[in-house]
Amino acid sequence: MSNTNPSASTPSGSAAEANARVIDGTRLVRDRRLNNVKKNWSLFRSDIAAMLGAIVLVFFILIAIFAPLIAPASMLDVTQQLDVPRYAPPSLAHPLGTDDLGRELWVRILWGARVSILVGVAATVMSMVIGTVMGLAAGHFSGLFGAVVMRIIDFFIVLPSLLLAIVLSSVLERGVFTIVVAIGLTSWASTARIVRSQTLSVESRLYIERARILGAGHRHILFKHMLPAVMPLVLANTTLTVGSAIIAESTLSFLGLGDTSKESWGTILKNSMDISAATSGYWWYVLTPGIAIVLVVLAFTMVGRALEAIINPALRNR
Amino acid sequence: MTELSFANVSITYRSASTRGDVTAVSDISLDLPTGATLGIAGESGSGKSTLIMSALRLLPKSTTIDGQVRLGGKDIRDLSFGEIRAVRWAQASIVFQGALHSLNPVREVGGQIIEALEHHAKDAWMTPAKRRDRMFELLEEVDLDQSKAVSYPHELSGGQKQRIMIAMALACEPDIIIADEPTTALDVIVQKQILEGMARLVGERGISLLMISHDLAVLSAVCENLAIMRHGKLVEYGPSDQVCLAPEEDYTKQLANAFPQIGDAESRMNPRTLKPAEVRRAQPYEMTDEVVLEAKNLSVSFDTRQGRERAVRGVDLALHKAEILAVVGQSGSGKTTLARSLLGLQEVDAGSQLDFAGTALPRKAKALRAFRRQVQMILQDPSGSLNPKRSVYEAVVEGLRVQKITDDEYARVIGALEAAELTPAADYLESIPQELSGGQRQRVVIAGALALDPQVLIADEPVASLDASVRGEILSLFLALKKNLGMSALIITHDLGLAWNIADTVAVMKKGEIVEYGDVDTVLSDPQHAYTQELLAAVPRLGSQSLVNNG
């Protein structure tokens, strides 16, 4: 009996060891990825422009989130601003001046940031998802299916996107969601093209052939090799696209196609034009929303460029 | 005339990275008198390319050169930019390593030859018409038809492109030609033609030739003197025959031995290496009669612009258990297509029959996946076969995940890496491909295939891109896999020496057909078909300057 005990415990011991090792294998992979993220983060931090951009972004996102706490919605209610002077230039009492209805511009910027940034980010996410899926499909599948997908992409590239967005937002019901759909549906085509060209180049690599030899199907190749290969490109492209989506949102609101019940930077610009603020000397009315748009778009671009340089080291020092 | 001399040359790359300054060449003195031929041999990273680039001041600005590089008695550092431009091509020209990448893909090759003539216009080719004549003359000298002048690089074969490069190098009647691995990417027959051509031109015109290669046999076929470099230092220098046949230094011996001598009984089934793979079984597996993979009347055709082209024509092939079969042929002979169709990666023509273990090759995706577990392939270039972003562990485990083998994942990966002689396996798991050497990468690729416990391994030029010393290691690994695991292997190669080193049987392929097929000893010692004889004759042998004397 004393002999069987150790021999019985040995296999179970080695099984436990093997179990611990199984975890080891996947943990090794996770650790390596974590290290990569850390390395990239330190590269990002050493880029002053990117850090400035990130700080500006964090600032605008924070004020957008906490707008109701900083400036209660009642401050936008025209009926409660009767004692506030109209068209007051920036001063200590009115930091960014007031508008034609006596509302503080800084409050409007605060609330406008919510819609502008939300629409910018949501429309970009939509455009990136469509663009990545279509680009991968067009690049990976050859033959009729790939050709059809490619023609669809071409169709959206040649459409004047602003015109399509205007048509969409005037046909659909007014609202923030409509604006997101209008911008998202019109801006994905260029992403799809970029993703497709990257997919085509990765597709011809030997390690894809090797994966096929190992027995891999479309799903494995698309999700384990293609998606990771195009993801960095898509991420960098995302930050750059957010900027143009914010501008598109402002454009649509400026043209009066946005949700008129909600504040947005484009709406402020439209209001200022309605009362000819620029020619009447109310410069703060025009400049404040304009500068806010420029700051956020610039910040997204600076962050995007830094991400691009991290993915593609050849771009550094250019 | 011009002579080239290096006197105590040391070359350092300044680098801001963590590696610090790298000394690529240290204290080299070599002379190349007028009309002489000198070969520099060494493995990758030995500094041989850096050394010859210094002769024309072609190194990047981040390098410092100590010592003197003299061209025609003048220190090249004293030359002004205008003077060095005049020297480049007119006095000394270079045949670069990759002809594919050194030619402009969007210009006709004739125009590219004329370009060099325009930059160094001399009396003989002052006018455009004369330059054109000179270009045709050059094409003739390198045995190319005049009609090729209007071809674009992609329309030419590797050998033809290399000839264009040589024509360009000859264009301005230089005194020195520097050739950087001129034949590395070419198969033996084309290699022989190129080497013969270069040897003839050098002999006829009294041009000096400085040639570098990792292949001692190639150098010894053309050069009078040989220099062996290692880690930037000169190891041995002397007349070609002496260095090759009676080397004094251990390193030279190792290099000379790394090349198989076909017919040499000692290297039969015994690739020379300092690190032979271990044979663990008391009674190693031997080739049996049991057929594993069989092809009957196999044909493959492609649609090309010129019409339907038959890449493989009616091939009959049988791979037995624990057999190593070498398929030998020139590039374009259909070897790779044959391998891909054996794996079911390539559509075959009607009437072809492919059997694995007695049953026909499946065509449905699911059955093919199961089949791939049994038959694995190793691709030509180990660096390209690994996803640069994924670690060794992920690369090896990929096959297991695809085949949904979930038990003992870690143990299987370690086992596969150890079977591929990458030990201790645990140390390599986290490395990514760029941190590994070429030989290590190839081992990882092999481990990835072994993880699935296949019965058959198909390898496409498994050692073509590796250094000589690594070549022996990988070949001995294939031999050990056969002996330890009873694995069958089909190895595709243009190198007859490889067949002599490890294969049981050999099939010689020409234009899609197998012209000779049989036991290695029989076929290589007593070739029957004229093409096999031609292939054998083209293999360069150490010493004797064979090509120069014959040519």
Contacts between the chains, C-beta under 8 A, distances in Angstrom:
chain1	res1	chain2	res2	distance
A	18	B	408	6.5
A	18	B	410	7.2
A	18	B	411	6.1
A	21	B	410	4.3
A	21	B	411	6.9
A	22	B	408	7.7
A	22	B	409	5.9
A	22	B	410	5.2
A	24	B	410	6.1
A	25	B	393	6.0
A	25	B	397	7.1
A	25	B	409	5.9
A	25	B	410	4.2
A	25	B	413	6.7
A	25	B	429	7.6
A	28	B	391	7.3
A	28	B	393	5.7
A	28	B	429	5.5
A	28	B	430	5.6
A	29	B	391	6.5
A	29	B	393	6.2
A	29	B	394	5.9
A	31	B	430	7.7
A	32	B	391	5.7
A	32	B	430	5.5
A	32	B	432	8.0
A	205	B	384	6.1
A	205	B	387	7.9
A	206	B	379	5.1
A	206	B	380	7.6
A	206	B	381	5.9
A	206	B	384	3.7
A	206	B	385	4.5
A	207	B	384	6.8
A	207	B	385	5.4
A	207	B	386	5.8
A	207	B	387	4.6
A	209	B	345	7.9
A	209	B	379	6.2
A	209	B	385	7.6
A	210	B	379	6.0
A	210	B	385	4.7
A	210	B	386	7.8
A	210	B	445	7.3
A	210	B	448	7.4
A	211	B	398	6.6
A	211	B	402	7.2
A	212	B	345	6.7
A	213	B	343	6.4
A	213	B	345	7.1
A	213	B	372	6.4
A	213	B	376	6.5
A	213	B	377	4.7
A	213	B	379	7.7
A	213	B	449	8.0
A	214	B	372	6.5
A	214	B	376	7.5
A	214	B	398	6.0
A	214	B	399	4.0
A	214	B	402	5.1
A	214	B	403	7.4
A	214	B	448	7.1
A	214	B	449	7.9
A	214	B	452	7.2
A	215	B	368	7.3
A	215	B	369	4.1
A	215	B	370	7.8
A	215	B	372	3.8
A	215	B	373	6.7
A	215	B	399	7.1
A	215	B	402	5.0
A	215	B	403	5.6
A	216	B	398	7.7
A	216	B	402	4.6
A	217	B	365	6.3
A	217	B	369	7.4
A	220	B	401	7.8
A	220	B	402	5.5
A	224	B	398	7.5
A	225	B	387	6.2
A	228	B	389	6.5
A	229	B	389	7.6
